[in-house]
Amino acid sequence: MPLSANNPDRKSWLHVDKNSDFPIQNIPFGVFLTRDDIITIGTRIGDTAIDLGALHQLGYFENIPLTDDIFLQDTLNDFIADGRKTWRLVRNRIAEIFDDENETLKGNLKHKEAVLFRLDEIEMQLPVQIGDYTDFYSSIEHATNVGTMFRDPDNALLPNWLHIPVGYHGRSSSVIPSGIPVHRPQGQTLPAGATEPVFGPSKLVDFELEMAFITTDANDLGEPIPIDEAEEYIFGLVLFNDWSARDIQKWEYVPLGPFLAKSFASSISPWIVTLDALEPYRVTSPKPIKKQLDYLKQKGKKSFDINLEVSIQPEKAKETVVSRSNFKYMYWSMAQQLTHHTINGCPINSGDMMGSGTISGPTPDSYGSMLELSWRGEKPVKLNNGSERKFINDNDTVIMRGYCEKDGTRIGFGEVSTKLLPVYNAKKINKHNNII
């Protein structure tokens, strides 16, 4: 089926700024609360949000096999479960409806009032109900940096790293959309020189620059997904900040891996950019250093040229870009990650989320975490307001952005922006109804 929605020559009758992440060639999917307090599934062109539930009820998806309520839900799970053929039909139709030369909706004021919203009239929600979340560890630069810090340069990569996409199962209940603040976590840490742990706030809260892909229903229990079919089950991608408490992590991760250091919060951008929209930006993955087993061998361009950046914004100050990286640096591709995930027969469901792992590039300014940027705190990062950061301070906001650009067309993800608040303090009320 042709990807007519990707036509770079197509223009929209909706206003789109020159450097917008959301031209008519993008057409991402998300969930938002409208000015009438109705939750709906929608898309976005420029700075206009489009209510797909209203658009469907008005008959604009005629002859596409959709249930009446497919867009009248509070998650995208059912739509994603319909599969790639349906995603393409819907995305192509949206591109046709909002094409500058199509007068059908453009000239219908009543329909436009029901369908179109300014961004300040909506509130973005978590786009999917995430049943399961897996986080990988697939950047060779990041793995090498961490291994160098905590072991030695000659043994930076563990023996299995060049043979399998290493990963672990994370906590889906604490995945939140952009704009929701998180609290500094507490837990056990082992102070330097101590033999017994102490309890208290994490002193080393960090971001991790990642991307995550969202899956559709992919396989039955016991059924592996072949490498050449894996991308058929990937709906799209979001920006992903996998918050980390490095001091808690250091104490707890042996022998079973990350736990409380990761599960307190993970933030995602609210618009899912489809794999179809990213098709023009495919690039070849890094060449394998060691021969890979047959089930992981891939052909063609399986990575994507997605520019990424991270900023830190102290309270009441301007932001500072602290990292510029790119998704194309990932050693293990999404297809390899999904194939390996299912090689043992693990079933994958609609709305499952797979984190890429921290995305670090080859130069110090492209590292994807404060752990690396400040090199364990030995090289503090200077901000524009004159302050320095070894890790993230209370009331700092971490902002991640990402976009592709080629031949004058830009496809972006918007941003994931999250403020770190101090340790949670439950307000108690005494018998006189006073907050204490």
Secondary structure, DSSP 8 states (H G I E B T S, - for coil): ---GGG-TT--BSS---TT-S--TTT--BEEEE-TTS-EEEEEEETTEEEEHHHHHHTTTTTTS---TTTTSSSSSHHHHHT-HHHHHHHHHHHHHHTBTT-HHHHT-HHHHHHHEEEGGG-EE--SS--S-EEEE---HHHHHHHHHHHS-GGG-S-TTTTTS--EEE--GGGEEETT--EE--EEEE--TT-SS-EEEE-S-EE-BEEEEEEE-----TT----TTTGGGGEEEEEEEEE-EEHHHHHHH-TTT--SHHHHT-EEE-SSBEETTTTGGGEE-----SS---GGG---S--EE--EEEEEEE-TTS--EEEEEEEGGG-SS-HHHHHHHHHTT-----TT-EEE------SSGGG-SBHHHHTTTTTS-EE-TTS-EESS--TT-EEEEEEEEEETTEEEEEEEEEEEEE-S-----B-TTS-B-
